[in-house]
Amino acid sequence: MTLSEWRKKEKISHYTLGQMLGFKSLNPATNSQRYCLESKEKRFPRPDVVKKILKVTNKEVTIDDLYKAWWDDEDTKK
């Protein structure tokens, strides 16, 4: 399951997910959108953020899911 799919299943906003992942910036939703691969500027999470994603999602989103979503998105750019 991708992080985006998990967020939608749980019916939480990007803002809430950003806060759950510990982002304290002006708008935590921005980081959430990037890690969910739902913005123009996509980002693969750093190892510390990967650990937070695993914890927050109760491992429903796995490391393999994160990599697969990232690579699938990269393949669409070719």
DSSP file (Angstrom, degrees, kcal/mol; ACC not computed):
  #  RESIDUE AA STRUCTURE BP1 BP2  ACC     N-H-->O    O-->H-N    N-H-->O    O-->H-N    TCO  KAPPA ALPHA  PHI   PSI    X-CA   Y-CA   Z-CA
    1    1 A M              0   0    0      0, 0.0    61,-0.3     0, 0.0     2,-0.1   0.000 360.0 360.0 360.0 134.6    0.0    0.0    0.0
    2    2 A T     >  -     0   0    0      1,-0.1     4,-2.4    59,-0.1     5,-0.2  -0.382 360.0-113.3 -79.3 163.9    1.4    3.4   -0.8
    3    3 A L  H  > S+     0   0    0     32,-0.2     4,-2.5     1,-0.2     5,-0.2   0.879 119.8  53.6 -63.0 -37.1    1.5    6.2    1.7
    4    4 A S  H  > S+     0   0    0     32,-0.2     4,-2.2     2,-0.2    -1,-0.2   0.922 109.0  47.6 -63.0 -44.9   -1.1    8.1   -0.4
    5    5 A E  H  > S+     0   0    0      2,-0.2     4,-2.5     1,-0.2    -2,-0.2   0.905 112.1  50.4 -63.3 -41.5   -3.4    5.1   -0.4
    6    6 A W  H  X S+     0   0    0     -4,-2.4     4,-2.5     2,-0.2    -2,-0.2   0.930 109.1  51.1 -62.1 -45.8   -3.0    4.7    3.4
    7    7 A R  H  X>S+     0   0    0     -4,-2.5     5,-1.9     1,-0.2     4,-0.6   0.914 113.0  45.4 -58.7 -44.0   -3.7    8.4    3.9
    8    8 A K  H ><5S+     0   0    0     -4,-2.2     3,-0.6     2,-0.2    -1,-0.2   0.886 111.1  53.0 -68.0 -38.8   -6.9    8.2    1.9
    9    9 A K  H 3<5S+     0   0    0     -4,-2.5    -2,-0.2     1,-0.2    -1,-0.2   0.897 112.2  45.1 -62.0 -40.2   -8.0    5.0    3.6
   10   10 A E  H 3<5S-     0   0    0     -4,-2.5    -1,-0.2    -5,-0.2    -2,-0.2   0.562 107.5-131.7 -80.4  -8.3   -7.6    6.6    7.0
   11   11 A K  T <<5 +     0   0    0     -3,-0.6     2,-0.3    -4,-0.6    -3,-0.2   0.914  55.6 143.0  57.1  47.6   -9.4    9.7    5.7
   12   12 A I      < -     0   0    0     -5,-1.9    -1,-0.2     1,-0.0    -2,-0.1  -0.880  48.5-116.9-116.6 152.6   -6.8   12.1    7.0
   13   13 A S     >  -     0   0    0     -2,-0.3     4,-2.4     1,-0.1     5,-0.2  -0.305  25.8-111.8 -79.2 165.3   -5.6   15.3    5.4
   14   14 A H  H  > S+     0   0    0      2,-0.2     4,-2.8     1,-0.2     5,-0.2   0.880 120.0  56.9 -62.1 -37.0   -2.1   16.0    4.3
   15   15 A Y  H  > S+     0   0    0      2,-0.2     4,-2.0     1,-0.2    -1,-0.2   0.936 108.7  44.9 -59.8 -47.2   -1.8   18.5    7.1
   16   16 A T  H  > S+     0   0    0      2,-0.2     4,-2.5     1,-0.2    -2,-0.2   0.911 112.9  50.3 -64.6 -43.5   -2.7   15.9    9.7
   17   17 A L  H  X S+     0   0    0     -4,-2.4     4,-2.0     1,-0.2    -1,-0.2   0.920 108.8  53.1 -61.4 -42.9   -0.3   13.3    8.2
   18   18 A G  H  <>S+     0   0    0     -4,-2.8     5,-2.5     1,-0.2     4,-0.2   0.910 110.6  46.7 -57.9 -42.6    2.5   15.9    8.2
   19   19 A Q  H ><5S+     0   0    0     -4,-2.0     3,-1.4     1,-0.2    -1,-0.2   0.901 109.3  54.1 -66.2 -40.3    1.8   16.6   11.9
   20   20 A M  H 3<5S+     0   0    0     -4,-2.5    -1,-0.2     1,-0.3    -2,-0.2   0.827 106.9  52.4 -62.0 -31.5    1.8   12.8   12.6
   21   21 A L  T 3<5S-     0   0    0     -4,-2.0    -1,-0.3    -5,-0.2    -2,-0.2   0.464 123.5-107.3 -85.2  -1.4    5.2   12.5   10.9
   22   22 A G  T < 5 +     0   0    0     -3,-1.4     2,-0.5     1,-0.3    -3,-0.2   0.616  63.4 154.0  91.7  13.4    6.5   15.3   13.2
   23   23 A F      < +     0   0    0     -5,-2.5    -1,-0.3    -6,-0.2    -2,-0.1  -0.647  16.1 177.9 -78.9 126.7    6.8   18.1   10.7
   24   24 A K        +     0   0    0     -2,-0.5    -1,-0.1     3,-0.1    -5,-0.1   0.098  35.3 124.4-116.2  20.5    6.5   21.4   12.5
   25   25 A S  S    S-     0   0    0      1,-0.1    -2,-0.0     2,-0.1     0, 0.0  -0.067  83.5 -87.0 -71.5 179.4    7.0   23.8    9.6
   26   26 A L  S    S+     0   0    0      1,-0.3    -1,-0.1     2,-0.1    -3,-0.0   0.874 123.7  19.8 -55.8 -39.4    4.6   26.5    8.6
   27   27 A N    >>  -     0   0    0      1,-0.1     3,-1.5    -9,-0.0     4,-0.6  -0.793  63.2-176.0-136.9  94.0    2.6   24.0    6.5
   28   28 A P  H 3> S+     0   0    0      0, 0.0     4,-1.8     0, 0.0     3,-0.3   0.725  80.3  74.0 -60.2 -21.1    3.2   20.3    7.4
   29   29 A A  H 3> S+     0   0    0      1,-0.2     4,-2.8     2,-0.2     5,-0.2   0.835  85.6  63.7 -62.1 -32.7    1.0   19.3    4.4
   30   30 A T  H <> S+     0   0    0     -3,-1.5     4,-1.8     1,-0.2    -1,-0.2   0.932 105.4  43.2 -59.5 -47.4    3.7   20.3    1.9
   31   31 A N  H  X S+     0   0    0     -4,-0.6     4,-2.4    -3,-0.3     5,-0.2   0.903 112.9  53.3 -65.8 -40.6    6.0   17.6    3.2
   32   32 A S  H  X S+     0   0    0     -4,-1.8     4,-2.2     1,-0.2    -2,-0.2   0.929 108.0  50.1 -59.5 -45.6    3.2   15.1    3.3
   33   33 A Q  H  <>S+     0   0    0     -4,-2.8     5,-2.9     1,-0.2     6,-0.4   0.889 110.8  50.2 -61.0 -39.2    2.3   15.8   -0.3
   34   34 A R  H ><5S+     0   0    0     -4,-1.8     9,-1.9    -5,-0.2     3,-0.8   0.908 113.0  44.6 -66.9 -42.0    5.9   15.3   -1.4
   35   35 A Y  H 3<5S+     0   0    0     -4,-2.4   -32,-0.2     1,-0.2    -1,-0.2   0.783 111.3  53.4 -74.8 -26.4    6.3   12.0    0.4
   36   36 A C  T 3<5S-     0   0    0     -4,-2.2    -1,-0.2    -5,-0.2   -32,-0.2   0.493 112.4-124.4 -80.9  -3.3    2.9   10.8   -0.9
   37   37 A L  T < 5S+     0   0    0     -3,-0.8    -3,-0.2    -4,-0.3    -2,-0.1   0.851  76.3 123.2  62.2  38.0    4.2   11.7   -4.4
   38   38 A E      < +     0   0    0     -5,-2.9     2,-0.3    -6,-0.2    -4,-0.2   0.097  54.2  66.7-115.8  20.2    1.2   14.0   -5.0
   39   39 A S  S    S-     0   0    0     -6,-0.4     3,-0.1    -5,-0.2    -9,-0.0  -0.853  90.1-105.7-131.7 170.7    2.9   17.2   -5.7
   40   40 A K  S    S+     0   0    0     -2,-0.3     2,-1.0     1,-0.2    -1,-0.1   0.904 114.4  56.2 -63.3 -39.7    5.1   18.5   -8.5
   41   41 A E  S    S-     0   0    0     -3,-0.0     2,-0.2     2,-0.0    -1,-0.2  -0.806  80.8-170.8 -96.2  99.5    8.2   18.3   -6.2
   42   42 A K        -     0   0    0     -2,-1.0     2,-0.4    -5,-0.1    -7,-0.2  -0.589   1.0-166.9 -91.2 153.5    8.3   14.7   -5.1
   43   43 A R        -     0   0    0     -9,-1.9    -6,-0.2    -2,-0.2    -2,-0.0  -0.999  20.5-137.0-144.1 137.7   10.6   13.5   -2.4
   44   44 A F        -     0   0    0     -2,-0.4    -9,-0.1    -8,-0.1    -8,-0.1  -0.823  42.7-109.0 -90.0 133.7   11.8   10.1   -1.1
   45   45 A P        -     0   0    0      0, 0.0    -1,-0.1     0, 0.0     5,-0.0  -0.286  25.3-116.4 -68.1 144.5   11.9   10.2    2.7
   46   46 A R    >>  -     0   0    0      1,-0.1     4,-2.5     4,-0.0     3,-0.6  -0.287  39.5 -97.2 -65.9 161.5   15.1   10.2    4.7
   47   47 A P  H 3> S+     0   0    0      0, 0.0     4,-2.0     0, 0.0     5,-0.1   0.858 125.2  52.6 -53.8 -39.2   15.7    7.1    6.9
   48   48 A D  H 3> S+     0   0    0      1,-0.2     4,-1.4     2,-0.2     5,-0.1   0.862 111.1  46.9 -67.2 -33.0   14.4    8.9   10.0
   49   49 A V  H <> S+     0   0    0     -3,-0.6     4,-2.6     2,-0.2    -1,-0.2   0.861 107.3  57.0 -74.9 -35.7   11.2    9.8    8.2
   50   50 A V  H  X S+     0   0    0     -4,-2.5     4,-2.6     1,-0.2    -2,-0.2   0.929 106.1  50.9 -58.2 -44.5   10.9    6.2    6.9
   51   51 A K  H  X S+     0   0    0     -4,-2.0     4,-2.0     1,-0.2    -1,-0.2   0.899 110.4  48.9 -59.8 -40.9   10.9    5.0   10.5
   52   52 A K  H  X S+     0   0    0     -4,-1.4     4,-3.2     2,-0.2     5,-0.3   0.896 109.8  51.7 -66.1 -39.7    8.2    7.5   11.4
   53   53 A I  H  X S+     0   0    0     -4,-2.6     4,-2.4     1,-0.2     6,-0.3   0.927 109.7  49.5 -62.8 -44.5    6.1    6.4    8.4
   54   54 A L  H  <>S+     0   0    0     -4,-2.6     5,-2.6     1,-0.2     6,-0.2   0.908 115.7  43.8 -60.0 -41.8    6.4    2.7    9.5
   55   55 A K  H ><5S+     0   0    0     -4,-2.0     3,-1.1     3,-0.2    -2,-0.2   0.942 114.6  47.2 -69.3 -48.5    5.4    3.7   13.0
   56   56 A V  H 3<5S+     0   0    0     -4,-3.2    -2,-0.2     1,-0.3    -1,-0.2   0.874 117.7  42.3 -62.9 -38.6    2.5    6.0   12.1
   57   57 A T  T ><5S-     0   0    0     -4,-2.4     3,-1.8    -5,-0.3    -1,-0.3   0.393 108.8-122.0 -90.2   4.6    1.0    3.5    9.6
   58   58 A N  T < 5S-     0   0    0     -3,-1.1    -3,-0.2     1,-0.3    -4,-0.1   0.868  70.6 -60.8  54.8  37.8    1.6    0.5   11.9
   59   59 A K  T 3 <S+     0   0    0     -5,-2.6    -1,-0.3    -6,-0.3    -5,-0.1   0.636 107.9 125.2  62.9  18.9    3.7   -1.0    9.1
   60   60 A E  S <  S+     0   0    0     -3,-1.8     2,-0.6    -6,-0.2    -2,-0.1   0.820  75.9  51.3 -70.3 -29.6    0.8   -1.0    6.7
   61   61 A V  S    S-     0   0    0     -8,-0.3    -2,-0.2    -7,-0.1    -1,-0.2  -0.951  88.7-163.7-103.8 120.2    3.1    1.0    4.5
   62   62 A T     >  -     0   0    0     -2,-0.6     4,-2.0   -61,-0.3     5,-0.1  -0.486  34.3-107.2-100.8 170.4    6.4   -0.9    4.2
   63   63 A I  H  > S+     0   0    0      1,-0.2     4,-2.5     2,-0.2     5,-0.2   0.908 123.1  54.2 -60.5 -41.6    9.8    0.2    3.0
   64   64 A D  H  > S+     0   0    0      1,-0.2     4,-2.8     2,-0.2    -1,-0.2   0.893 105.9  52.5 -60.1 -39.4    9.2   -1.9   -0.1
   65   65 A D  H  > S+     0   0    0      2,-0.2     4,-2.6     1,-0.2    -1,-0.2   0.914 109.2  49.5 -61.8 -42.7    6.0    0.0   -0.7
   66   66 A L  H  X S+     0   0    0     -4,-2.0     4,-2.2     2,-0.2    -2,-0.2   0.932 113.9  44.7 -63.3 -46.1    7.8    3.3   -0.5
   67   67 A Y  H  X S+     0   0    0     -4,-2.5     4,-3.0     2,-0.2     5,-0.3   0.923 113.5  50.1 -64.0 -44.3   10.5    2.2   -2.9
   68   68 A K  H  X S+     0   0    0     -4,-2.8     4,-2.9     1,-0.2     5,-0.2   0.926 111.3  48.2 -62.3 -44.7    8.1    0.7   -5.4
   69   69 A A  H  X S+     0   0    0     -4,-2.6     4,-2.1    -5,-0.2    -1,-0.2   0.916 113.4  48.7 -61.1 -42.3    5.9    3.8   -5.4
   70   70 A W  H  X S+     0   0    0     -4,-2.2     4,-2.3    -5,-0.2    -2,-0.2   0.946 114.9  43.1 -62.5 -49.5    9.0    6.0   -5.9
   71   71 A W  H  X S+     0   0    0     -4,-3.0     4,-2.4     2,-0.2    -2,-0.2   0.874 112.2  53.2 -68.5 -37.2   10.4    3.9   -8.8
   72   72 A D  H  X S+     0   0    0     -4,-2.9     4,-1.2    -5,-0.3    -1,-0.2   0.909 111.2  47.5 -61.9 -40.5    7.0    3.5  -10.4
   73   73 A D  H  X S+     0   0    0     -4,-2.1     4,-0.5    -5,-0.2     3,-0.3   0.905 111.2  50.6 -66.4 -40.8    6.7    7.3  -10.3
   74   74 A E  H >< S+     0   0    0     -4,-2.3     3,-1.1     1,-0.2     4,-0.4   0.875 106.2  56.2 -64.4 -37.4   10.2    7.7  -11.8
   75   75 A D  H >< S+     0   0    0     -4,-2.4     3,-1.0     1,-0.3    -1,-0.2   0.810  99.0  60.4 -65.5 -29.1    9.4    5.3  -14.6
   76   76 A T  H 3< S+     0   0    0     -4,-1.2    -1,-0.3    -3,-0.3    -2,-0.2   0.699  96.9  61.8 -71.6 -16.6    6.4    7.4  -15.7
   77   77 A K  T <<        0   0    0     -3,-1.1    -1,-0.2    -4,-0.5    -2,-0.2   0.641 360.0 360.0 -81.1 -15.0    8.8   10.3  -16.3
   78   78 A K    <         0   0    0     -3,-1.0    -1,-0.2    -4,-0.4    -2,-0.1   0.466 360.0 360.0 -79.3 360.0   10.7    8.3  -19.0
